[in-house]
Amino acid sequence: SFIYKHSSLSDFPQLETSLLFLFCYLCYATAEALELSGIMALFFNGIVLSHYNSYNLSRTAHVTSEGIFATLATVMETIVFLYMGMGVFTGRFRNW
């Protein structure tokens, strides 16, 4: 948030969006390197970024990043439900 607020990144919306994804991955990688929960680190990173960073992004980068994150969330949710559904039909939960 500090980088977005005190630099001229708003002139380059592609760079803003790329840095946003990089910060998310950096948070996950750091947590995994320290043998902490990467999922929880991403969860809290998302809360902090949605509260502070959305006000400092340019309008173009804000709309683009919201669209990309929404699309990725839908695709990942679909993959999880397909995987769970395949588990039911292949009999993995027979002895559960």
Disulfide bonds with the S-S distance in Angstrom:
none
